[in-house]
Amino acid sequence: MSAAYFANAYVCWPNDNSSVLAWTTHQGARFASVVRTANTVGVQFHPEKSSVSGRGFVNGVIAELLQCK
């Protein structure tokens, strides 16, 4: 994903970094921006406000989750 829209100052720190799929750095702070455990995905950005890249992210997640059994 080339760009993402973040609109808050809240940061969630996962207990286990193995669930982190993507990290973001902003003003020197590095934090998890995408996490996944089994068929649950969490993001700290707004895909719906992230234009084409956000839509591509959502479509990719849906396609992958549909493959889960």
KOLGUMI-809809 format. One record per atom (N, C-alpha, C, O): residue in three letters; y, x, z; atom name; residue number from 1. Coordinates in pm, 1 decimal, always signed. Atoms other than C-alpha are relative to their C-alpha. Example, Ala and Ser with C-alpha at 12.3 -4.5 7.8 and 13.67 -1.06 7.14 Angstrom:
REM residues 2
(atom 'ALA'; (-119.0; +89.0; +0.0); 'N'; 1) (atom 'ALA'; (-450.0; +1230.0; +780.0); 'CA'; 1) (atom 'ALA'; (+120.0; +90.0; +0.0); 'C'; 1) (atom 'ALA'; (+118.1; +193.6; +66.5); 'O'; 1) (atom 'SER'; (-119.0; -82.0; -6.0); 'N'; 2) (atom 'SER'; (-106.0; +1367.0; +714.0); 'CA'; 2) (atom 'SER'; (+109.0; -77.0; +73.0); 'C'; 2) (atom 'SER'; (+219.8; -26.1; +89.9); 'O'; 2) 
***
This chain:
REM residues 69
(atom 'MET'; (-117.4; +84.5; +0.0); 'N'; 1) (atom 'MET'; (+0.0; +0.0; +0.0); 'CA'; 1) (atom 'MET'; (+123.6; +88.9; +0.0); 'C'; 1) (atom 'MET'; (+134.7; +179.6; +82.5); 'O'; 1) (atom 'SER'; (-116.4; -87.7; +13.5); 'N'; 2) (atom 'SER'; (+330.5; +152.1; -103.1); 'CA'; 2) (atom 'SER'; (+114.2; -35.6; +94.2); 'C'; 2) (atom 'SER'; (+189.1; +52.7; +136.2); 'O'; 2) (atom 'ALA'; (-109.2; +41.2; -87.9); 'N'; 3) (atom 'ALA'; (+568.6; -52.9; +112.9); 'CA'; 3) (atom 'ALA'; (-43.3; -120.5; +82.1); 'C'; 3) (atom 'ALA'; (-119.6; -205.0; +35.2); 'O'; 3) (atom 'ALA'; (+32.2; +113.4; -86.7); 'N'; 4) (atom 'ALA'; (+542.6; -293.7; +403.9); 'CA'; 4) (atom 'ALA'; (+124.8; -39.4; +77.3); 'C'; 4) (atom 'ALA'; (+209.5; +44.4; +108.1); 'O'; 4) (atom 'TYR'; (-115.4; +54.0; -71.4); 'N'; 5) (atom 'TYR'; (+792.9; -515.0; +583.5); 'CA'; 5) (atom 'TYR'; (-35.2; -17.6; +147.2); 'C'; 5) (atom 'TYR'; (-119.6; -100.0; +182.5); 'O'; 5) (atom 'PHE'; (+14.2; +10.9; -145.1); 'N'; 6) (atom 'PHE'; (+808.5; -465.6; +960.8); 'CA'; 6) (atom 'PHE'; (+127.8; -62.7; +53.1); 'C'; 6) (atom 'PHE'; (+237.2; -24.9; +11.3); 'O'; 6) (atom 'ALA'; (-120.3; +67.9; -49.1); 'N'; 7) (atom 'ALA'; (+1044.1; -692.2; +1155.1); 'CA'; 7) (atom 'ALA'; (+2.9; -12.4; +151.8); 'C'; 7) (atom 'ALA'; (+68.1; -101.7; +205.8); 'O'; 7) (atom 'ASN'; (-2.4; +7.7; -145.5); 'N'; 8) (atom 'ASN'; (+979.6; -623.9; +1520.5); 'CA'; 8) (atom 'ASN'; (-16.3; +138.2; +60.0); 'C'; 8) (atom 'ASN'; (-46.0; +234.2; -11.1); 'O'; 8) (atom 'ALA'; (+13.4; -127.0; -69.8); 'N'; 9) (atom 'ALA'; (+968.9; -348.3; +1778.6); 'CA'; 9) (atom 'ALA'; (-127.6; +4.8; +82.4); 'C'; 9) (atom 'ALA'; (-149.8; +101.1; +155.9); 'O'; 9) (atom 'TYR'; (+124.7; +4.9; -75.8); 'N'; 10) (atom 'TYR'; (+632.1; -450.5; +1926.0); 'CA'; 10) (atom 'TYR'; (-103.3; +91.7; -64.0); 'C'; 10) (atom 'TYR'; (-118.5; +93.7; -186.1); 'O'; 10) (atom 'VAL'; (+106.4; -87.1; +48.8); 'N'; 11) (atom 'VAL'; (+351.6; -195.9; +1896.2); 'CA'; 11) (atom 'VAL'; (-124.6; -23.6; +84.9); 'C'; 11) (atom 'VAL'; (-118.4; -19.8; +207.8); 'O'; 11) (atom 'CYS'; (+128.2; +17.6; -67.5); 'N'; 12) (atom 'CYS'; (-12.4; -261.1; +1983.4); 'CA'; 12) (atom 'CYS'; (-77.0; +131.0; -10.2); 'C'; 12) (atom 'CYS'; (-90.3; +186.6; -119.1); 'O'; 12) (atom 'TRP'; (+78.5; -123.1; -1.6); 'N'; 13) (atom 'TRP'; (-218.1; +42.1; +2086.0); 'CA'; 13) (atom 'TRP'; (-146.7; -35.6; +21.3); 'C'; 13) (atom 'TRP'; (-182.4; -82.4; +129.4); 'O'; 13) (atom 'PRO'; (+141.8; +34.0; -15.4); 'N'; 14) (atom 'PRO'; (-592.9; -7.0; +2023.3); 'CA'; 14) (atom 'PRO'; (-67.6; +93.4; +101.0); 'C'; 14) (atom 'PRO'; (-30.7; +210.1; +114.2); 'O'; 14) (atom 'ASN'; (+76.8; -81.6; -94.3); 'N'; 15) (atom 'ASN'; (-835.7; +114.7; +2288.5); 'CA'; 15) (atom 'ASN'; (-87.9; +100.9; -71.3); 'C'; 15) (atom 'ASN'; (-119.4; +206.7; -16.8); 'O'; 15) (atom 'ASP'; (+91.4; -83.4; +76.8); 'N'; 16) (atom 'ASP'; (-1054.4; +265.7; +2018.6); 'CA'; 16) (atom 'ASP'; (+59.4; +25.2; -138.5); 'C'; 16) (atom 'ASP'; (+69.5; -66.8; -219.6); 'O'; 16) (atom 'ASN'; (-64.0; -32.0; +128.7); 'N'; 17) (atom 'ASN'; (-892.0; +446.7; +1724.8); 'CA'; 17) (atom 'ASN'; (-94.7; -11.6; -119.0); 'C'; 17) (atom 'ASN'; (-49.7; -6.8; -233.5); 'O'; 17) (atom 'SER'; (+93.0; +12.4; +113.4); 'N'; 18) (atom 'SER'; (-1209.8; +407.4; +1517.0); 'CA'; 18) (atom 'SER'; (+21.0; -131.4; -75.7); 'C'; 18) (atom 'SER'; (-25.7; -145.7; -188.7); 'O'; 18) (atom 'SER'; (-27.4; +126.9; +68.0); 'N'; 19) (atom 'SER'; (-1092.4; +54.2; +1434.3); 'CA'; 19) (atom 'SER'; (+127.8; +5.6; -84.1); 'C'; 19) (atom 'SER'; (+158.7; -90.3; -154.9); 'O'; 19) (atom 'VAL'; (-126.8; -12.2; +73.1); 'N'; 20) (atom 'VAL'; (-764.0; +181.5; +1283.6); 'CA'; 20) (atom 'VAL'; (-26.7; +36.9; -145.7); 'C'; 20) (atom 'VAL'; (-90.6; +138.1; -174.4); 'O'; 20) (atom 'LEU'; (+13.4; -27.1; +143.7); 'N'; 21) (atom 'LEU'; (-754.5; +162.0; +902.4); 'CA'; 21) (atom 'LEU'; (+123.6; +67.0; -57.2); 'C'; 21) (atom 'LEU'; (+114.6; +138.2; -157.3); 'O'; 21) (atom 'ALA'; (-124.2; -58.9; +51.6); 'N'; 22) (atom 'ALA'; (-389.4; +265.7; +856.7); 'CA'; 22) (atom 'ALA'; (+96.5; +24.4; +114.6); 'C'; 22) (atom 'ALA'; (+103.0; -52.4; +210.6); 'O'; 22) (atom 'TRP'; (-103.3; -36.5; -96.9); 'N'; 23) (atom 'TRP'; (-115.9; +434.1; +1056.1); 'CA'; 23) (atom 'TRP'; (+135.6; -4.0; -69.5); 'C'; 23) (atom 'TRP'; (+144.5; +15.6; -190.7); 'O'; 23) (atom 'THR'; (-136.7; -1.0; +50.5); 'N'; 24) (atom 'THR'; (+260.8; +405.8; +1012.5); 'CA'; 24) (atom 'THR'; (+84.2; +87.5; +91.8); 'C'; 24) (atom 'THR'; (+64.2; +88.2; +213.3); 'O'; 24) (atom 'THR'; (-93.5; -79.0; -78.7); 'N'; 25) (atom 'THR'; (+531.3; +644.8; +1125.7); 'CA'; 25) (atom 'THR'; (+140.2; -51.7; -26.9); 'C'; 25) (atom 'THR'; (+182.3; -64.2; -141.9); 'O'; 25) (atom 'HIS'; (-137.6; +48.5; +11.9); 'N'; 26) (atom 'HIS'; (+880.7; +514.7; +1194.1); 'CA'; 26) (atom 'HIS'; (+82.4; +63.8; +110.8); 'C'; 26) (atom 'HIS'; (+48.0; +53.5; +228.5); 'O'; 26) (atom 'GLN'; (-90.1; -67.9; -93.1); 'N'; 27) (atom 'GLN'; (+1160.2; +711.4; +1360.5); 'CA'; 27) (atom 'GLN'; (-76.6; +90.1; +95.3); 'C'; 27) (atom 'GLN'; (-49.1; +93.5; +215.2); 'O'; 27) (atom 'GLY'; (+75.5; -96.8; -77.7); 'N'; 28) (atom 'GLY'; (+911.4; +971.5; +1478.7); 'CA'; 28) (atom 'GLY'; (-115.3; -56.1; +80.5); 'C'; 28) (atom 'GLY'; (-190.8; +20.9; +139.9); 'O'; 28) (atom 'ALA'; (+110.4; +61.6; -74.7); 'N'; 29) (atom 'ALA'; (+669.4; +723.8; +1638.0); 'CA'; 29) (atom 'ALA'; (-112.1; -37.5; -96.6); 'C'; 29) (atom 'ALA'; (-87.6; -101.1; -199.1); 'O'; 29) (atom 'ARG'; (+117.1; +33.2; +82.9); 'N'; 30) (atom 'ARG'; (+319.2; +691.8; +1490.9); 'CA'; 30) (atom 'ARG'; (-79.0; -110.1; +70.6); 'C'; 30) (atom 'ARG'; (-108.3; -99.6; +189.8); 'O'; 30) (atom 'PHE'; (+73.1; +110.5; -59.5); 'N'; 31) (atom 'PHE'; (+133.1; +366.1; +1547.3); 'CA'; 31) (atom 'PHE'; (-94.3; -62.7; -102.4); 'C'; 31) (atom 'PHE'; (-75.8; -49.5; -223.4); 'O'; 31) (atom 'ALA'; (+97.0; +67.0; +86.6); 'N'; 32) (atom 'ALA'; (-159.3; +168.3; +1410.4); 'CA'; 32) (atom 'ALA'; (+67.0; -118.8; -67.6); 'C'; 32) (atom 'ALA'; (+130.5; -200.9; -1.6); 'O'; 32) (atom 'SER'; (-58.9; +113.5; +70.9); 'N'; 33) (atom 'SER'; (-47.9; -72.7; +1140.3); 'CA'; 33) (atom 'SER'; (-104.8; -94.6; -56.1); 'C'; 33) (atom 'SER'; (-73.7; -209.8; -86.4); 'O'; 33) (atom 'VAL'; (+110.2; +85.9; +43.3); 'N'; 34) (atom 'VAL'; (-388.0; -206.3; +1026.2); 'CA'; 34) (atom 'VAL'; (-123.6; +37.9; +81.4); 'C'; 34) (atom 'VAL'; (-161.3; +154.9; +87.9); 'O'; 34) (atom 'VAL'; (+124.6; -21.4; -73.7); 'N'; 35) (atom 'VAL'; (-698.5; -246.5; +1242.9); 'CA'; 35) (atom 'VAL'; (-104.4; -99.6; -47.9); 'C'; 35) (atom 'VAL'; (-71.9; -208.2; -95.9); 'O'; 35) (atom 'ARG'; (+108.9; +90.8; +37.5); 'N'; 36) (atom 'ARG'; (-1038.2; -397.3; +1171.6); 'CA'; 36) (atom 'ARG'; (-119.6; +24.6; +89.6); 'C'; 36) (atom 'ARG'; (-157.9; +138.6; +116.0); 'O'; 36) (atom 'THR'; (+127.4; -1.5; -72.0); 'N'; 37) (atom 'THR'; (-1342.6; -479.7; +1378.8); 'CA'; 37) (atom 'THR'; (-84.7; -111.0; -58.5); 'C'; 37) (atom 'THR'; (-47.3; -228.2; -52.6); 'O'; 37) (atom 'ALA'; (+90.3; +94.9; +66.1); 'N'; 38) (atom 'ALA'; (-1632.1; -649.2; +1197.6); 'CA'; 38) (atom 'ALA'; (+78.1; -79.3; -104.5); 'C'; 38) (atom 'ALA'; (+131.3; -19.8; -198.2); 'O'; 38) (atom 'ASN'; (-70.6; +79.5; +100.9); 'N'; 39) (atom 'ASN'; (-1474.9; -940.2; +1005.3); 'CA'; 39) (atom 'ASN'; (+136.5; -47.1; +48.7); 'C'; 39) (atom 'ASN'; (+189.9; -146.4; -0.7); 'O'; 39) (atom 'THR'; (-134.2; +31.8; -50.7); 'N'; 40) (atom 'THR'; (-1148.6; -947.7; +1201.2); 'CA'; 40) (atom 'THR'; (+95.8; +112.7; -36.8); 'C'; 40) (atom 'THR'; (+69.9; +229.4; -7.3); 'O'; 40) (atom 'VAL'; (-101.4; -96.5; +42.5); 'N'; 41) (atom 'VAL'; (-840.5; -774.0; +1057.4); 'CA'; 41) (atom 'VAL'; (+131.7; -36.0; +67.0); 'C'; 41) (atom 'VAL'; (+170.3; -152.8; +71.2); 'O'; 41) (atom 'GLY'; (-131.7; +22.4; -58.7); 'N'; 42) (atom 'GLY'; (-508.2; -731.0; +1235.7); 'CA'; 42) (atom 'GLY'; (+101.1; +95.9; -60.9); 'C'; 42) (atom 'GLY'; (+69.5; +212.0; -86.7); 'O'; 42) (atom 'VAL'; (-106.3; -83.2; +55.5); 'N'; 43) (atom 'VAL'; (-180.3; -600.2; +1096.6); 'CA'; 43) (atom 'VAL'; (+125.8; -14.9; +85.5); 'C'; 43) (atom 'VAL'; (+147.3; -118.0; +149.3); 'O'; 43) (atom 'GLN'; (-125.5; +5.5; -73.5); 'N'; 44) (atom 'GLN'; (+153.5; -516.0; +1255.6); 'CA'; 44) (atom 'GLN'; (+119.2; -9.1; -94.4); 'C'; 44) (atom 'GLN'; (+233.0; +16.0; -54.5); 'O'; 44) (atom 'PHE'; (-107.6; +21.7; +96.1); 'N'; 45) (atom 'PHE'; (+354.4; -582.0; +942.6); 'CA'; 45) (atom 'PHE'; (-14.5; -141.3; -54.2); 'C'; 45) (atom 'PHE'; (-110.3; -211.2; -21.4); 'O'; 45) (atom 'HIS'; (+0.9; +133.9; +58.0); 'N'; 46) (atom 'HIS'; (+432.2; -898.4; +749.1); 'CA'; 46) (atom 'HIS'; (-43.9; +8.5; -145.6); 'C'; 46) (atom 'HIS'; (+38.8; +35.2; -232.8); 'O'; 46) (atom 'PRO'; (+41.5; -6.9; +140.3); 'N'; 47) (atom 'PRO'; (+217.1; -905.2; +434.6); 'CA'; 47) (atom 'PRO'; (+69.6; -104.0; -86.5); 'C'; 47) (atom 'PRO'; (+97.2; -79.1; -203.9); 'O'; 47) (atom 'GLU'; (-63.7; +106.9; +77.6); 'N'; 48) (atom 'GLU'; (+379.1; -1233.2; +328.3); 'CA'; 48) (atom 'GLU'; (+142.9; +34.0; -39.9); 'C'; 48) (atom 'GLU'; (+198.2; -28.1; -130.7); 'O'; 48) (atom 'LYS'; (-136.8; -42.1; +32.9); 'N'; 49) (atom 'LYS'; (+719.5; -1058.5; +322.7); 'CA'; 49) (atom 'LYS'; (+1.7; +136.5; -68.4); 'C'; 49) (atom 'LYS'; (+108.4; +192.9; -92.6); 'O'; 49) (atom 'SER'; (+10.1; -134.2; +56.2); 'N'; 50) (atom 'SER'; (+592.2; -734.7; +166.8); 'CA'; 50) (atom 'SER'; (-18.1; +0.3; -151.0); 'C'; 50) (atom 'SER'; (-70.6; +96.6; -206.8); 'O'; 50) (atom 'SER'; (-4.1; +10.3; +145.5); 'N'; 51) (atom 'SER'; (+620.9; -850.7; -196.2); 'CA'; 51) (atom 'SER'; (-137.8; +20.2; -63.5); 'C'; 51) (atom 'SER'; (-238.9; -24.5; -9.3); 'O'; 51) (atom 'VAL'; (+122.3; -18.1; +77.4); 'N'; 52) (atom 'VAL'; (+357.6; -746.9; -448.6); 'CA'; 52) (atom 'VAL'; (-104.5; +77.8; +79.0); 'C'; 52) (atom 'VAL'; (-222.6; +43.0; +75.3); 'O'; 52) (atom 'SER'; (+97.8; -78.5; -75.4); 'N'; 53) (atom 'SER'; (+196.3; -486.3; -222.9); 'CA'; 53) (atom 'SER'; (-60.4; -81.8; +113.4); 'C'; 53) (atom 'SER'; (-178.7; -65.9; +143.5); 'O'; 53) (atom 'GLY'; (+52.5; +86.9; -105.2); 'N'; 54) (atom 'GLY'; (+159.9; -740.5; +58.3); 'CA'; 54) (atom 'GLY'; (-99.1; -100.8; -53.4); 'C'; 54) (atom 'GLY'; (-202.5; -125.7; +8.6); 'O'; 54) (atom 'ARG'; (+91.0; +95.0; +62.9); 'N'; 55) (atom 'ARG'; (+0.4; -994.3; -172.4); 'CA'; 55) (atom 'ARG'; (-129.9; +69.5; -40.2); 'C'; 55) (atom 'ARG'; (-238.6; +14.1; -23.8); 'O'; 55) (atom 'GLY'; (+119.6; -76.8; +35.4); 'N'; 56) (atom 'GLY'; (-236.8; -727.1; -300.3); 'CA'; 56) (atom 'GLY'; (-85.0; +31.6; +121.7); 'C'; 56) (atom 'GLY'; (-207.9; +27.5; +114.9); 'O'; 56) (atom 'PHE'; (+72.9; -26.2; -124.0); 'N'; 57) (atom 'PHE'; (-329.6; -637.9; +56.8); 'CA'; 57) (atom 'PHE'; (-77.2; -124.3; +44.2); 'C'; 57) (atom 'PHE'; (-196.4; -116.0; +73.9); 'O'; 57) (atom 'VAL'; (+64.1; +124.5; -42.8); 'N'; 58) (atom 'VAL'; (-404.2; -1000.7; +148.2); 'CA'; 58) (atom 'VAL'; (-116.5; -34.7; -94.1); 'C'; 58) (atom 'VAL'; (-224.4; -70.9; -47.0); 'O'; 58) (atom 'ASN'; (+106.7; +29.6; +95.3); 'N'; 59) (atom 'ASN'; (-607.5; -1054.7; -170.6); 'CA'; 59) (atom 'ASN'; (-119.3; +92.9; +20.1); 'C'; 59) (atom 'ASN'; (-234.2; +49.4; +12.1); 'O'; 59) (atom 'GLY'; (+107.6; -97.1; -24.2); 'N'; 60) (atom 'GLY'; (-807.5; -737.4; -100.3); 'CA'; 60) (atom 'GLY'; (-77.0; -30.9; +126.5); 'C'; 60) (atom 'GLY'; (-199.9; -22.5; +127.6); 'O'; 60) (atom 'VAL'; (+66.2; +34.6; -125.4); 'N'; 61) (atom 'VAL'; (-881.4; -838.2; +257.5); 'CA'; 61) (atom 'VAL'; (-87.7; -123.7; -18.7); 'C'; 61) (atom 'VAL'; (-202.5; -126.3; +25.7); 'O'; 61) (atom 'ILE'; (+77.7; +122.5; +22.5); 'N'; 62) (atom 'ILE'; (-992.9; -1185.9; +151.1); 'CA'; 62) (atom 'ILE'; (-125.2; +30.9; -82.5); 'C'; 62) (atom 'ILE'; (-234.4; -15.1; -49.0); 'O'; 62) (atom 'ALA'; (+115.9; -32.7; +84.0); 'N'; 63) (atom 'ALA'; (-1218.9; -1046.4; -120.3); 'CA'; 63) (atom 'ALA'; (-106.0; +76.9; +79.5); 'C'; 63) (atom 'ALA'; (-225.4; +50.8; +65.0); 'O'; 63) (atom 'GLU'; (+95.3; -76.6; -80.1); 'N'; 64) (atom 'GLU'; (-1377.4; -799.8; +121.6); 'CA'; 64) (atom 'GLU'; (-66.6; -84.9; +106.6); 'C'; 64) (atom 'GLU'; (-187.3; -73.7; +128.1); 'O'; 64) (atom 'LEU'; (+56.6; +84.2; -104.7); 'N'; 65) (atom 'LEU'; (-1424.4; -1052.9; +399.4); 'CA'; 65) (atom 'LEU'; (-98.8; -103.8; -56.1); 'C'; 65) (atom 'LEU'; (-193.5; -143.4; +11.8); 'O'; 65) (atom 'LEU'; (+93.6; +92.8; +62.1); 'N'; 66) (atom 'LEU'; (-1593.5; -1292.2; +158.4); 'CA'; 66) (atom 'LEU'; (-136.9; +64.8; -24.6); 'C'; 66) (atom 'LEU'; (-237.2; -4.8; -40.3); 'O'; 66) (atom 'GLN'; (+124.6; -73.4; +18.5); 'N'; 67) (atom 'GLN'; (-1858.1; -1021.3; +112.3); 'CA'; 67) (atom 'GLN'; (-76.7; +16.1; +130.7); 'C'; 67) (atom 'GLN'; (-194.8; +51.0; +127.5); 'O'; 67) (atom 'CYS'; (+65.4; -14.1; -131.2); 'N'; 68) (atom 'CYS'; (-1937.3; -1015.3; +489.0); 'CA'; 68) (atom 'CYS'; (-103.3; -109.3; +18.3); 'C'; 68) (atom 'CYS'; (-84.9; -222.7; -25.9); 'O'; 68) (atom 'LYS'; (+104.3; +99.6; -25.8); 'N'; 69) (atom 'LYS'; (-2251.2; -1188.9; +597.4); 'CA'; 69) (atom 'LYS'; (-23.6; -14.6; +147.7); 'C'; 69) (atom 'LYS'; (-108.0; -94.1; +189.2); 'O'; 69) 
***
